[in-house]
Amino acid sequence: MTRPGQDRIYLAGPMSGIADFNYPAFNHAAEQLRAKGFVVENPAENTPPICNSWPGYMRIALRQMLTCDMVVFLPGWRQSKGAQLERQVANRLSIPVFEIAEVL
């Protein structure tokens, strides 16, 4: 399934409409995964796009996701249009997807 130290993980989950854009949950998950030896791409660590728009953030996120071996979803992702898009792209490109509990 997953190979710490070899698999590159992209974190996906809800951000819009959540206090602090849900960054604390993203950062906590990234910390836990890194402690297990995974390389983690955490969109909460990205520099905001100049346009500061949802499409701008998603362009950065999708490029970042495409460098990864798998996508790991945080709770609440089903209510996020961004995470739903990331899930759809991952599925179409045969990038494995997991819930965070499956990897931790």
Secondary structure, DSSP 8 states (H G I E B T S, - for coil): ---TTT-EEEEE---TTSGGGGHHHHHHHHHHHHHTT-EEE-GGGS---TT-SHHHHHHHHHHHHTT-SEEEE-TTGGG-HHHHHHHHHHHHTT--EEEHHHH-
